[in-house]
Amino acid sequence: MKKRIALLLFALLLLAALLAGCGRQTQPSFVQPFDFYYRAQEPDYRSGYGVVGVETRELGVTPLSDEELITLYLQGPVSESLVSPFPPGVQLLGVRMSATTLTVRLSSEYAALQGVDASLADACIVKTLLGLANVRRVRIVAMGDDGTELRSAVLDGGDILLADSQTASDKLDLTLYFADAEGRYLLSEKRTVNRSPASELPQRVTELLLEGPQTAGLYPTLPMGTMLLDVNVENGVCAVDLSSEFVKNFHLLNLPPHLTLLSLANSLTELDGIDFVHIYIEGRQDQLLGPFPLSGDFSAETRAVGPSHPELNELDCTLCLPVGSAAELYPLSLRVRSGSNELPAQTLLRALWSFAPQNGLANPWYDAPAPLSVTTANGLCTVTLPSGGIPGQTDAERSYALHILVSTLQTLDGVDQVEVAEQ
């Protein structure tokens, strides 16, 4: 469950994205003295920096390029009150500037950082590099020894909180998810409300979703006339009981049903202590929203949150998947990050192979043996699978799996026919 809290609580919002940068910067772009941010030996919450400390350095009279400055920064602090948040041996592999985004490529050692350590290291790098002229965002990429991208994050100053500014505040920020104009993705909306006990927040979030968005370009996801009857949280599950208008008036939204369900799931799982959402209609779970049974667990799906950014190597994907026993496949829109030199068909199939059954959607291709090759030419997409690579125990099951694969690939522009072979 994605959370955005202060770094003094040891967490940081990570935004997954990819950047195709250009225009290497070789001239110095900073003024002295320059601030380097590292981990503090002893957190000082009164200073406003929390677990991060700052070291201000004069860097001499010889101008440094950005590459030289970052290399010096990675060597660690001089002050004994600070420690390096970076793993031993991490090296700078390259720096690129595109518009106001600085891309920093680091060696594979950086990918070993996990959880809090990765969040804190990212925060230190971003805080430091925002001191360079014209840098508004920083993309941090950990590269594998074979040239693949192991981890990538794009962050700006708004993604980093060095102190808990809400501790003494009577206001609280909530994140809600509503539909975009095309009904293809969810978009987030920040809403500032009066602080209330944590036990009351699920009700407040649901009520705000029922009221609808306040931002232009966002559209309601819950049917008109729906009332909240009850909400409670137990063992990580938020049970939401809604009036019958949720089902009866759904057609008036003209919205894919998965966006309505994910609007509730993504919004409520932003709250601490909620991992799944159960939806009841006047105390019962035996109804459908479109093809989706309301009797299952609904969890957050961050890939359904847009918009998709092609300039950041993100592909607007559609997976065609079965819902329960329904024969007709359901089109699920996902925002998927492309790998280096990856063709759209390869990205799409990687998304299909990695999509775990969830939120009422099945997927026989999940965790199946990966394709040996995927090529596209003249409207024909050819997929070569390893021997026995088509999932299913019977001919009917394998035929249905192929139907899913072909239908998914045919959502791509330029793909008219699909040929599947086993080798």
C-alpha positions in Angstrom: 0.0 0.0 0.0 1.5 3.2 -1.1 2.0 5.8 1.6 3.3 9.3 1.7 4.5 10.3 5.1 7.4 12.4 6.5 10.9 11.1 6.4 11.2 11.4 10.1 8.7 8.5 10.1 11.1 6.8 7.7 9.1 6.6 4.5 9.0 8.5 1.1 6.6 8.4 -1.8 8.3 6.7 -4.7 7.1 7.5 -8.1 7.8 4.9 -10.7 8.7 6.4 -14.1 11.3 6.3 -16.9 13.0 9.2 -18.7 14.6 9.3 -22.1 17.0 12.1 -21.5 19.2 13.9 -23.9 21.7 16.8 -24.0 24.5 16.0 -21.6 25.5 18.9 -19.4 29.2 19.5 -19.0 29.3 23.1 -17.7 29.1 23.8 -14.0 25.6 24.8 -13.0 25.9 25.6 -9.3 27.0 28.4 -7.0 29.2 28.1 -4.0 29.0 27.2 -1.2 27.0 24.1 -2.1 24.8 22.0 0.2 25.3 18.2 0.3 22.6 16.2 2.1 23.4 13.0 4.0 21.9 10.9 6.7 22.2 12.3 10.2 24.0 10.2 12.9 21.4 11.6 15.4 18.1 12.8 14.0 17.3 16.3 15.0 13.5 16.9 14.6 13.7 20.4 15.9 15.9 21.5 13.0 13.4 20.8 10.3 15.7 18.2 8.7 14.7 15.2 10.8 16.8 12.2 9.8 18.6 14.1 7.1 21.5 16.5 7.7 23.2 19.1 5.5 26.9 19.7 4.9 27.8 23.0 3.3 31.0 23.0 1.4 33.3 25.4 -0.5 34.4 23.4 -3.5 37.6 25.3 -4.4 38.4 27.6 -7.3 38.5 25.0 -10.1 35.1 24.7 -11.7 33.5 21.3 -11.4 31.1 19.7 -13.9 27.9 18.2 -12.7 29.5 14.8 -13.1 32.5 15.7 -10.9 30.3 17.3 -8.3 28.0 14.2 -8.0 31.1 11.9 -7.9 32.5 14.0 -5.1 29.1 13.9 -3.3 28.9 10.1 -3.5 32.2 9.8 -1.7 30.4 10.7 1.5 30.4 13.5 4.1 33.3 15.1 5.8 31.4 15.9 9.0 31.4 13.2 11.7 27.7 14.1 12.5 26.6 12.7 9.1 26.9 9.3 7.4 26.6 8.3 3.8 23.2 6.8 2.9 24.8 5.1 -0.1 26.0 1.5 -0.3 29.8 0.9 -0.5 31.1 0.9 -4.1 28.3 2.8 -5.7 29.5 4.8 -8.7 28.2 7.4 -11.0 27.7 6.0 -14.6 26.3 9.1 -16.3 24.4 12.3 -16.0 21.9 13.7 -18.5 19.7 16.8 -18.5 16.4 17.0 -20.4 14.4 20.2 -19.9 14.3 20.6 -16.1 14.8 16.9 -15.3 18.3 15.6 -14.3 18.8 11.9 -14.9 21.5 10.3 -12.7 22.6 6.7 -13.6 24.2 4.8 -10.7 25.9 1.4 -10.6 24.1 -1.8 -9.5 25.2 -1.4 -5.9 22.5 1.3 -5.5 19.7 -1.2 -6.4 20.6 -3.2 -3.3 19.0 -0.5 -1.1 15.5 -1.4 0.0 12.6 0.2 1.8 13.6 3.0 4.2 17.2 2.9 3.1 16.3 3.4 -0.5 13.8 6.2 0.3 16.3 8.0 2.4 19.1 7.7 -0.2 16.8 9.0 -2.9 15.7 11.9 -0.7 19.4 12.9 0.0 20.2 12.8 -3.7 17.2 14.8 -4.8 17.6 17.5 -2.1 21.3 17.9 -3.1 20.7 18.0 -6.9 17.8 20.4 -6.7 20.6 22.9 -5.8 21.8 22.8 -9.4 20.5 25.5 -11.7 17.3 24.7 -13.7 16.9 21.3 -12.0 13.3 20.8 -11.0 13.1 17.0 -11.0 15.6 14.2 -10.5 15.5 10.8 -12.0 17.6 8.2 -10.2 18.3 5.1 -12.1 20.2 2.0 -10.8 21.8 0.2 -13.7 22.6 -3.5 -13.8 26.0 -4.8 -15.0 24.3 -5.9 -18.2 22.9 -2.4 -18.9 19.4 -3.0 -17.8 17.6 -0.7 -15.4 17.1 -2.3 -12.0 15.3 0.6 -10.4 14.1 4.0 -11.4 12.4 6.9 -9.6 11.5 10.4 -10.6 11.2 12.9 -7.7 10.9 16.6 -7.1 11.0 18.7 -4.0 7.3 18.2 -3.4 7.8 14.5 -2.9 10.1 15.0 0.0 9.2 15.9 3.6 12.1 16.3 6.0 9.9 17.0 9.0 6.4 16.2 10.0 4.7 19.5 9.3 1.3 18.0 10.2 2.2 17.0 13.7 1.1 20.3 15.2 -1.4 21.1 12.4 -5.2 20.8 12.5 -5.2 19.9 8.8 -4.7 16.6 7.1 -4.0 15.8 3.4 -6.0 13.0 1.8 -5.5 11.4 -1.6 -8.6 10.6 -3.6 -8.8 8.9 -7.1 -11.3 10.0 -9.7 -11.7 9.2 -13.4 -10.1 11.0 -16.3 -12.1 12.5 -19.2 -11.7 9.3 -21.4 -12.7 6.9 -18.6 -9.4 5.1 -19.1 -7.4 5.9 -16.0 -7.8 7.2 -12.5 -6.2 10.6 -11.6 -5.3 11.6 -8.1 -6.7 14.6 -6.3 -5.3 16.0 -3.0 -7.9 17.2 -0.5 -7.0 19.0 2.7 -9.5 18.4 5.5 -9.7 19.0 9.2 -7.7 16.6 11.2 -9.9 13.9 12.8 -9.2 10.5 14.6 -7.8 7.8 12.3 -10.9 5.7 12.9 -13.1 8.3 11.2 -10.9 8.7 8.1 -12.4 5.8 6.1 -15.8 7.3 6.4 -14.5 10.7 5.4 -12.7 9.4 2.4 -15.8 7.5 1.2 -18.0 10.6 1.7 -15.6 12.7 -0.3 -15.6 10.2 -3.2 -19.4 10.2 -3.1 -19.3 14.1 -3.3 -17.2 13.9 -6.4 -14.0 15.7 -7.5 -13.3 19.4 -7.2 -10.6 19.6 -9.9 -11.4 20.4 -13.5 -10.7 17.4 -15.8 -11.7 14.8 -13.1 -15.0 13.0 -13.1 -17.1 11.1 -10.5 -16.5 7.4 -10.0 -19.4 6.6 -7.7 -22.9 6.5 -9.0 -25.3 9.4 -8.3 -27.6 8.9 -5.4 -25.4 6.3 -3.6 -25.3 6.7 0.2 -22.8 5.4 2.7 -24.6 3.1 5.1 -21.6 1.9 7.1 -17.9 1.6 7.1 -15.5 -0.2 9.4 -11.9 -1.5 9.4 -10.7 -4.8 10.9 -7.5 -6.7 10.3 -6.5 -4.6 7.4 -9.8 -4.9 5.6 -12.1 -1.9 5.2 -15.7 -3.0 4.7 -17.9 -0.4 3.0 -21.6 -0.8 2.9 -23.4 1.3 0.2 -27.0 1.8 -0.8 -28.5 0.0 -3.8 -28.0 3.1 -6.0 -24.3 2.0 -6.3 -25.5 -0.8 -8.6 -28.8 0.6 -10.0 -27.3 3.9 -11.2 -23.9 2.7 -12.3 -24.8 2.8 -16.0 -25.3 6.6 -15.7 -21.6 7.1 -15.1 -20.6 5.7 -18.5 -17.5 4.4 -16.9 -15.6 1.1 -16.9 -16.6 -0.7 -13.7 -13.0 -1.5 -12.7 -12.4 2.3 -12.3 -15.3 2.6 -9.9 -14.0 -0.3 -7.8 -10.4 0.9 -7.9 -11.4 4.4 -7.0 -12.6 3.0 -3.7 -9.7 0.6 -3.3 -6.9 3.1 -4.2 -8.4 5.9 -2.1 -9.0 3.9 1.0 -5.8 1.9 1.0 -3.9 5.3 1.1 -4.9 5.2 4.8 -2.7 3.5 7.3 -3.9 0.1 8.3 -6.0 -0.7 5.2 -4.8 -3.2 2.7 -8.0 -4.4 1.1 -11.6 -3.2 0.6 -14.8 -5.2 0.8 -17.9 -3.8 -0.8 -21.4 -4.5 0.4 -24.7 -3.4 -1.0 -27.1 -2.9 1.8 -25.4 -5.6 3.8 -25.0 -8.1 1.0 -22.1 -9.1 -1.3 -24.1 -11.1 -3.9 -24.4 -8.4 -6.5 -22.4 -7.5 -9.6 -21.0 -4.3 -10.9 -20.8 -4.9 -14.6 -19.1 -8.4 -14.8 -17.4 -7.9 -11.5 -18.7 -9.8 -8.4 -18.6 -7.6 -5.3 -17.7 -10.5 -3.1 -13.9 -10.4 -3.5 -11.0 -8.5 -2.1 -10.2 -5.2 -3.8 -6.7 -3.8 -3.6 -4.9 -0.8 -4.9 -3.6 -0.9 -8.5 -1.1 1.9 -9.1 -0.8 1.1 -12.8 -4.4 2.2 -13.3 -3.5 5.7 -12.1 -2.6 7.9 -15.0 -1.8 9.8 -17.1 0.5 7.7 -19.2 3.7 9.6 -20.2 5.2 8.4 -23.5 8.0 10.9 -23.1 9.0 8.9 -20.0 8.9 5.6 -21.8 5.5 4.6 -20.4 3.2 2.6 -22.6 -0.6 2.9 -22.5 -1.4 -0.8 -22.3 -4.7 -2.8 -22.5 -4.8 -6.3 -21.1 -7.7 -8.5 -22.2 -8.5 -10.7 -19.2 -11.4 -12.8 -18.0 -13.6 -11.8 -15.1 -14.7 -14.9 -13.2 -16.5 -17.3 -15.5 -17.5 -14.6 -18.0 -16.7 -15.7 -21.6 -16.1 -12.2 -22.8 -12.7 -10.7 -22.1 -12.5 -7.5 -20.1 -10.2 -4.6 -21.3 -8.0 -3.4 -18.5 -6.0 -0.2 -19.0 -2.6 -0.1 -17.4 0.3 2.4 -17.5 3.4 0.3 -17.9 7.0 1.3 -18.0 9.0 0.1 -21.0 12.4 -1.4 -20.6 15.5 -0.3 -22.5 15.1 -0.9 -26.2 11.9 -2.8 -25.6 9.3 -2.9 -28.4 5.7 -2.1 -27.5 4.6 -5.8 -28.0 7.4 -6.9 -25.6 6.3 -4.4 -23.0 2.7 -5.4 -23.4 3.5 -9.1 -23.0 5.7 -8.4 -20.0 2.8 -6.7 -18.4 0.5 -9.6 -19.2 3.0 -12.2 -17.8 3.5 -10.1 -14.6 -0.2 -9.3 -13.8 -1.2 -11.4 -10.8 -4.9 -12.4 -10.6 -6.6 -9.7 -8.5 -9.6 -7.5 -8.1 -11.8 -10.1 -9.8 -9.6 -10.6 -12.9 -8.1 -13.9 -13.7 -4.9 -14.4 -15.8 -3.6 -17.8 -16.9 -0.5 -16.2 -18.3 0.7 -15.0 -14.9 4.2 -16.3 -14.1 4.1 -18.5 -17.2 7.5 -19.2 -19.0 8.5 -16.0 -20.8 8.4 -15.8 -24.6 11.6 -16.6 -26.4 11.0 -13.9 -28.9 8.5 -11.3 -29.9 8.6 -9.5 -33.3 6.3 -7.3 -35.2 6.4 -6.6 -39.0 3.8 -5.6 -41.6 0.9 -5.9 -39.1 1.9 -9.4 -38.0 3.1 -10.0 -34.4 5.0 -13.3 -34.0 5.4 -14.8 -30.5 7.7 -17.8 -30.0 7.1 -19.6 -26.7 9.2 -22.4 -25.1 7.8 -25.9 -25.6 4.8 -26.4 -23.4 4.6 -22.6 -22.7 0.9 -22.3 -23.3 -0.8 -22.5 -19.9 -3.7 -24.9 -19.3 -4.4 -28.6 -18.6 -6.9 -29.2 -21.4 -7.1 -28.1 -25.0 -10.0 -25.8 -24.1 -7.9 -24.1 -21.4 -4.9 -23.6 -23.7 -7.2 -22.3 -26.5 -8.7 -19.8 -24.1 -5.2 -18.7 -23.0 -4.3 -18.1 -26.6 -7.5 -16.1 -27.1 -6.3 -13.9 -24.2 -2.8 -13.5 -25.7 -4.0 -12.7 -29.2 -6.8 -10.3 -28.0 -4.2 -8.4 -25.9 -1.7 -8.0 -28.7 -4.3 -6.9 -31.1 -5.0 -3.8 -28.9 -1.7 -2.4 -30.2 -1.7 -0.1 -33.1 -0.2 -1.8 -36.1 -0.9 -5.3 -35.0 -3.6 -7.0 -37.2 -2.6 -10.6 -36.9 -0.8 -12.7 -34.3 1.1 -15.9 -34.8 2.1 -18.0 -31.8 4.6 -20.9 -32.1 6.1 -23.2 -29.5 9.8 -24.1 -29.8 
